[in-house]
Amino acid sequence: MNTRDDPATLPPQPFFSTPQQRLALARQRYFDEGVRPSGLVAEPVIQSWSRCVQERRDPSERIAFNPVTPSRIHSALRRSHVLLQAAASALEQLEQTLAGTACTALLTDQHGVVVHATRSADDPCQVLLPLARRVGVNLDEAHIGTGAPGVTLRTGQPCRVLGAEHFFGHLQVLHCAAAPIRDIHGRVAAVLDVTSEARPFGFDATAVLTLYATQIENCLLQAQSDEHLVVHLQTSPALLGTPMEALAGLDSRGRIAWVNQMGARLLGVTQGACGQPAQDLFGLDAVQLARLNRADGARLHRLPNGLNVWLAVRLYARDGLATLHPVGRRAAAAPAVNPPAAPADRTAAPATLRDIDRSLIERTVQACGGNVSQAARALRVSRGLVYRHLKRAGAP
């Protein structure tokens, strides 16, 4: 047999023409000789192998994907309700993107449990993937050894695990890539994975996957924002509303509560840097930013670091009120009245985002002559929501 076709048969020279031969050498050095195969395998994969060995796992062991019960499925879906809502649109688009490939996209929660899998064409070559893609199956490293979802959960970074890079021998028919999805606390809340069985990727799976993972992360950050002023910015208005937009959430004190990766890059901060005043990063305080709700779409603004960016804002509240205009869209005009403009005197402005929320409702109702239905239409919210705010404010 030609050594080029058999990765287990290594030629005598130290240079190999195929990835399979390099991986075979790496496994031989690590598992048979106890030598770290640096340069032959990515460092995260080597570290994963090391963790599996420390847990006294045997590469020849034949693992089984854990059984799934209705209660396990229900529990996994219930815990991931917000995540699945945030990911719905991106997962639908990703399924269409992968429709012509033999790949399946998997979304796992923060524990590595599958909560969604895209549909894929029936393929007789697929034996393991139909088992792995079931909702409720745990793909963490502790369950299936070295795999892209498990490595990403451990490292918080995108990764690929191809063929023989899998720790367990019988999983080496799989090729997978994964990217993390973070929440407003900066923790890995989910992992998006693409897996193919018996067929190597014919495209840059990590690049494609990272794009969709970013889209899901941006939606999740906004879905988890309670009473946050969310600032959307980019150097081009065409990038707002896309996975490339920068996002930052401000709390009721006008300080940074969270920032996504692109936002950290444009603002010149680390992604975990929270608590900084909005004034320091945007040159505007929270009240000034909130006043942009009357702007049509985004506006050009110069940041304190000198960058000119297109900027828009939206306020999210626990009771579902979003008082500010969606990014990139013109707010629907009310039949008779629009919400009144904010007062020009900054000293009379509300002190917090919650005050801004309450003040806008009260001023809108006043401008509508006390007509709650008309005010609700102007604000694009329900009458019940306006009534609740007025009741809390002590209005008659």
Long-range contacts (C-beta under 8 A, 24 or more apart in sequence): 7-164, 19-162, 19-163, 20-163, 20-164, 23-163, 23-164, 23-165, 24-164, 26-164, 27-59, 27-164, 31-59, 41-165, 42-159, 42-160, 42-165, 44-151, 44-154, 44-155, 44-157, 44-159, 45-146, 45-151, 45-159, 45-161, 45-165, 47-154, 48-141, 48-145, 48-146, 48-150, 48-151, 48-154, 48-167, 49-146, 49-167, 51-141, 51-154, 52-141, 52-145, 52-146, 52-167, 55-142, 57-145, 57-167, 57-168, 59-167, 59-168, 59-169, 60-168, 60-169, 61-168, 62-168, 62-170, 63-143, 63-144, 63-145, 63-168, 63-170, 63-171, 65-128, 65-131, 65-132, 65-134, 65-137, 65-143, 65-144, 66-137, 66-138, 66-143, 68-134, 68-135, 68-136, 68-137, 69-136, 72-136, 73-135, 73-136, 76-109, 76-113, 76-114, 76-115, 76-135, 76-136, 77-115, 77-135, 79-109, 80-109, 80-115, 80-190, 82-220, 82-223, 82-224, 83-107, 83-109, 83-115, 83-181, 83-189, 83-190, 83-220, 84-115, 84-116, 85-223, 86-216, 86-219, 86-220, 86-222, 86-223, 87-116, 87-181, 87-190, 87-216, 87-219, 87-220, 89-215, 89-219, 90-212, 90-215, 90-216, 90-219, 91-116, 91-118, 91-212, 91-216, 93-212, 93-215, 94-118, 94-192, 94-212, 95-119, 97-208, 97-212, 98-194, 101-196, 101-202, 101-203, 102-126, 102-196, 102-197, 102-199, 103-194, 103-195, 103-196, 103-201, 103-205, 104-129, 104-133, 104-194, 104-195, 104-196, 105-192, 105-193, 105-194, 105-209, 105-212, 106-132, 106-133, 106-139, 106-149, 106-192, 106-193, 106-194, 106-195, 107-190, 107-191, 107-192, 107-193, 107-216, 108-139, 108-149, 108-153, 108-190, 108-191, 108-193, 109-189, 109-190, 110-153, 110-187, 110-188, 110-189, 110-190, 111-138, 111-140, 112-138, 112-139, 112-140, 112-141, 112-143, 112-149, 112-150, 112-153, 112-191, 113-137, 113-138, 113-139, 113-140, 114-138, 114-139, 115-190, 123-197, 125-197, 125-198, 125-199, 126-197, 126-198, 127-173, 127-197, 128-170, 128-171, 128-173, 128-174, 128-197, 129-174, 129-195, 129-196, 129-197, 132-174, 132-195, 133-195, 139-193, 144-168, 144-171, 145-171, 147-171, 147-174, 147-176, 148-176, 148-177, 148-178, 148-193, 148-195, 149-176, 149-178, 149-191, 149-193, 151-178, 152-178, 152-179, 152-180, 152-188, 152-191, 152-193, 153-180, 153-188, 153-191, 156-180, 156-182, 156-188, 158-206, 158-209, 158-210, 158-213, 159-206, 160-205, 160-206, 162-200, 162-201, 163-200, 173-197, 173-198, 175-199, 175-200, 175-201, 175-205, 177-201, 177-205, 177-206, 177-209, 178-209, 179-206, 179-209, 179-210, 179-212, 179-213, 179-214, 180-213, 181-213, 181-216, 181-217, 181-220, 182-217, 182-221, 182-271, 183-220, 183-221, 183-224, 184-221, 184-224, 184-225, 184-249, 184-257, 184-258, 185-258, 186-258, 186-271, 186-272, 189-220, 190-216, 190-220, 192-216, 211-243, 212-243, 214-243, 214-244, 214-260, 214-261, 214-262, 215-243, 217-260, 218-243, 218-245, 218-247, 218-260, 221-247, 221-249, 221-258, 221-260, 222-247, 222-316, 225-249, 225-257, 225-258, 225-316, 226-316, 226-317, 226-318, 227-251, 227-252, 227-315, 227-316, 227-317, 227-318, 227-353, 227-354, 227-357, 228-257, 228-258, 228-315, 228-316, 228-353, 229-254, 229-286, 229-289, 229-290, 229-313, 229-314, 229-315, 229-316, 229-324, 229-353, 230-313, 230-314, 230-315, 230-316, 231-263, 231-278, 231-282, 231-289, 231-311, 231-312, 231-313, 232-298, 232-311, 232-312, 232-313, 232-314, 232-327, 233-263, 233-266, 233-301, 233-309, 233-310, 233-311, 233-312, 234-262, 234-266, 234-309, 234-310, 235-266, 235-307, 235-308, 235-309, 235-310, 236-310, 237-297, 237-298, 237-310, 237-328, 240-298, 240-310, 240-312, 240-327, 240-328, 241-327, 241-328, 245-327, 246-309, 248-281, 250-278, 250-286, 250-289, 250-353, 251-353, 252-352, 252-353, 252-354, 253-286, 253-352, 254-278, 254-279, 254-285, 254-286, 254-287, 254-352, 254-353, 256-281, 266-303, 266-307, 266-309, 267-303, 267-305, 268-305, 280-304, 282-311, 286-352, 286-353, 287-346, 287-349, 287-350, 287-351, 287-356, 288-346, 289-313, 290-315, 290-324, 290-342, 290-353, 290-356, 291-342, 291-349, 292-324, 293-323, 293-324, 293-325, 293-339, 293-360, 294-339, 294-341, 294-342, 295-325, 296-325, 296-330, 296-331, 297-325, 297-327, 297-328, 297-329, 297-330, 298-327, 298-328, 315-353, 315-356, 315-357, 317-354, 317-357, 319-385, 319-388, 320-381, 320-385, 321-357, 321-379, 321-381, 321-385, 321-389, 323-356, 323-357, 323-360, 323-361, 323-379, 331-380, 332-380, 334-374, 334-377, 334-378, 335-374, 335-377, 336-368, 336-374, 337-364, 337-367, 337-368, 337-374, 337-375, 337-378, 338-378, 339-363, 339-364, 339-367, 339-378, 339-379, 340-364, 340-366, 340-367, 357-389, 358-389, 358-392, 358-393, 361-386, 361-389, 361-390, 362-389, 362-390, 362-393, 362-395, 365-390, 365-395
